[in-house]
Amino acid sequence: MGSSGPCPLDIHIPSLNIEDLRASYTARTLSSGDVIRNVYAKISAYPDPAVWVYLVPLAEAMTRAEELAAT
């Protein structure tokens, strides 16, 4: 998790819909870190990096997810 570069799509997330994410979190089949890694992999695969004005570094996003999971 110390890398800020691209990451593999190691888990398939069919929907980023809030209700679906909530159900997956409640069932403990998905973590916020899984979602972050998946979204960042999709972002890094997108051909136009200019879409994003600013992107929080992956390591920083993962640290924040870990902090939230610990609460």
C-alpha positions in Angstrom: 0.0 0.0 0.0 3.0 2.3 -0.1 2.8 2.7 -3.8 1.2 5.6 -5.5 1.4 4.1 -9.0 -1.2 1.9 -10.8 -2.6 -1.1 -9.0 -4.1 -4.3 -10.3 -7.9 -4.8 -10.4 -7.6 -7.6 -7.8 -11.3 -7.6 -7.0 -14.3 -7.1 -9.3 -16.7 -4.4 -8.0 -19.8 -4.6 -10.3 -21.4 -1.4 -8.9 -20.2 1.8 -7.1 -23.9 2.5 -6.3 -24.1 3.6 -2.6 -26.7 1.0 -1.8 -24.6 -1.8 -3.3 -21.5 -0.6 -1.5 -23.3 -0.4 1.8 -24.6 -3.9 1.4 -21.1 -5.2 0.5 -19.6 -3.4 3.5 -22.3 -4.7 5.8 -21.8 -8.3 4.5 -18.0 -7.7 4.9 -17.4 -8.9 1.3 -15.8 -5.6 0.4 -13.6 -3.1 2.2 -13.0 0.6 1.6 -9.5 -0.4 0.6 -10.9 -2.8 -2.1 -12.9 0.1 -3.5 -10.0 2.5 -3.5 -7.7 0.1 -5.2 -10.3 -0.8 -7.8 -11.2 2.9 -8.6 -7.5 3.9 -8.8 -6.8 1.0 -11.2 -9.6 2.2 -13.4 -8.3 5.8 -13.2 -4.8 4.7 -14.1 -6.2 2.8 -17.1 -8.2 5.7 -18.4 -6.4 7.2 -21.5 -6.8 10.9 -20.6 -5.1 11.8 -17.3 -6.3 15.4 -17.7 -9.8 14.4 -16.6 -8.6 14.7 -13.0 -7.6 18.2 -11.7 -6.1 16.6 -8.6 -5.9 13.0 -7.4 -5.0 12.2 -3.9 -2.0 9.8 -4.0 -3.0 6.2 -3.6 -0.9 5.7 -0.5 -2.7 8.6 1.2 -6.1 7.4 0.2 -5.3 3.9 1.6 -4.0 5.3 4.9 -7.2 7.3 5.3 -9.3 4.2 4.6 -7.3 2.2 7.2 -7.9 5.0 9.7 -11.6 5.0 9.0 -11.8 1.2 9.3 -10.1 1.3 12.7 -12.9 3.6 14.1 
